[in-house]
């Protein structure tokens, strides 16, 4: 007679929590160089478990020492991602249903709508022709409530004309950043943390440093229009994302905020 595996409620809960943790790690590392390092570590861990199961003691010990001794190195390599993860947990408002659901977007169905990135790019193109400076922040997994409180709250459906009006040079709302969440403009005149990185070229001003700063501390992505050159920049994970044309930019945005 075959013995069935005894699975308890705690076993199911354990598997579910591990799945959620792995999902968050994937979201944090997706699109970065660190994802390749993570996959390499996962592969070594899998080989280690296989060698343990096959009683290959020498190889399993070597791999075990390699993984256990590399904890400090992993903290150094993934320090930016660890900071984002801790910030995400620390800024979660569990007393607010909406804020909590924003942290676990993969469980949401009808309570959110996909951001229309075509409208965003078209608005930036028009702002670019007039060299009108703009900074648009797109919220992803990390809640940006701690930033929206620094500006003027708004709950308007994303609209090309509205974006142009916000960043119009004589508009009282044009200073600071605009935050977009789930196809809605949720705040304007937002004050962003400024990056102090010495690697940023001196030709970039405060608007660029603010975009890089918020993308370093959260997983948000930014669209930026330079007031000096009219150039449209796409900033993600503390760096500039290159694109060949506007179609590629739209594809990158759709992939990153999906």
N, C-alpha and C positions, 0 to 999 in steps of 0.2 A: 504493500500500500504506500502510495506517495504521500509525503508530508507536505502540507501547504505552508507557505510562508506566512507567519503571523505578523500582520501589519496592524498597528494600533493608530489611534487618532494622532498621537504625538509624532509618529513616523511620517504621516501625511503632512502634518503641520511643518515638520522639519524640512521635508522636500520642498514644500511651497515657499518657505522662507529663503532657502538656498536659491530657488529659481528666481525669486524677486531680487535677491542680492546680485546674482549673476546678470540679471537684466539691467540693473542700475549701473553695474560696472561696464557692461557693453555700451550703454548710452553715453557714459562719461568718456569712454575711449574711442567711440565710433568716429572715424574720419581723421584720427590722429596717428602719429607714428607709434605711440604707445600701444596701440591695439596689436601690432605685430609682436611686441615684447610680451604682451599678455598671452597671446596665442602660443608663443614659444614656451612660456612657463607652464601653461596648461598641458602642452604636449609632453614636457619633461615629467610633470606630475603623473600623467597617465602611464607613461613608461615605467615610472617608479612603482606604481600600484601593480602593474602587470608583472614586473620582476619579483615583487613581494609575493604575489599569488603563485608564481612558478618556483618559489623557493631559491631564486638566484641571489644568494645572500650578499656576495661581494658587490655586484652591480647595484643592487637595491640600497646597500649602505652608502655607496658613493653618491648615488642620486639623492638619498635622504639627507646626507651632510650638505650637498650642494644647495638643496632647497631650504634647509633650516638655516644655513649660514648666510643665505642671501637676503634675509629679511631687511637688514639695514640698507643694503643696496637697492632693494625694491622701493623702500620709503623715499630714497633719494631720487630714483628714476621717476616714480609716480607722485612726487610731492604736489604737483599742480592738480592732478586728478583727485588726490586725497583731500586737498583743501576744498575743492569744489563739492566733493561728497559731504564733508563735514558741514560746509556752509548750507548745503541743501537741507540736511537734517536739522541744523540749528535754526533755519528760517521757516520751517514748517509750522504752521499754526494749526494744531490738531483740534483746537476748539472750534475752528471754522470749517464747515463741511466743504465749502467751495475751495478754500485754500488748500485743504488736505488733498482734495481730488486733483488739484493742479500738480501735486507732487507725484501722482501715480497716473499719468495720462494714459498709460496703456490699459487701464481698467475702465476708462471712460468710453461711452458710445455716443449717445445723442446729446450730451451736455456740452460738446465743443464742436467747432466747425473748422475746417481747414483754412489756413491763411491763404488769401489770394495773392500769390507772389507776383503774378503778372501785373496787377495793379501797382504793387510796390515798385517794381522795376520801371514801369511806364512813368510813374510820378517822379522817380529819381532822374529819368532821362530828361523830362521837361525842366526839372530844377537844374540839371546839369547845363542845359543850353543857356540859361540866364545866370549861371555861376552863383546860384543861391545855395548857401551852406545848409546842410541838413544832416541829422544824425537820428537814425531809426534803429531801435533795439527790438529784436524779436525774441520773445520768451520761449524757451523750450521746456526742459524738465524742471530746472531750478526755478522756484518762485522768485519773482522780482518785486514782491510786495514791499520789501524793505527799501526799495528805491522809488517806487511810485509815490510813497508818502512824502518824498522830498519835492514833488511837483504838484501840478494841478490835475485833479482826478477828472477823467473823461470816460464815457462809455458809449462811443460812437462806432458804428459799423465802418470798417475800412473803406475809404473812398478816395479816389485819385485827386479830385478837386479839393477835398478837405485837407489832404496832406499838403498840397501846394499852398493852401491858405495858411496852414499852421506855420510853415517855414518862409512865408512871404516876409521880406526884410522889414517891413513896417508893422508886422503883426506882433502883438504883445506876447505871443506864444512861441516865437521862433527861437528864443534862447534855450539852450539845454537840449535834452534828448526827448524823443517820443517813444513810448513803449507800446508794442503791439502784442496782444495775447488772443489767440484763437479768432483771428480775423476782426478783432475789435481794437480800436485805439483806446487804451485804458488810462494813459497819463501823458501829459506834455510838460515842458519846462522842467524835466527831471534832471537832478544833479547826479552825475555818475562818478565813481571812483577813478582817479587819474593814475595811469601807470607811470612808475618812476624808472622803468627799464632804460638802461644806458644804451641799449642796442637800437632804439628807435631813432632814425635819422633826424637831424635837427630841422630839416625842411618841413616836417610834420608838426602841426600846431596842437593846441589844447583839445580840439575836437577829435583828432586822431588818437591822442593819448587817452581820452575818456573812453573811446570805443574799445581800444586795446585793454584798458583797465577793467571794464565790465566783463569782457570776454575771458580775461584771466581769472577772475574771481567767481564766475558762473559759467554755465554752458550756453548762455545766450549768444546769438550771432547779430552782427550789426551791418547795416547799409549806411554808407557815409558819402555825402557829396561835398567835395572841396569847394570852398568859397573862392579860393585863389585860382584854381585851374579848371574847376567844373568836373574833375575826374570822379568817377563813382568807384568806391572801394568796398570790398566785402571782407569783413573781419570776423575771424573765428579762432577760438582757442589762443588768443593773444597774438595772432599774426594775420598777415594779409593772405587771402585766398585769391590766386590768380585765375582769370577766366579769359577765354578767347573772344567771346562776343556775348551779347545780351541773352541769347538763347541758352548758352552754357551757364550763365549766371542764374537764370531762372531754374534750370535743372539742378544746380547745386543747392539753391534755396529749398526747392521742393524735397530734395533728398535729405537735407539736414534738419528740416523742421517737421518731417513726416512723423 
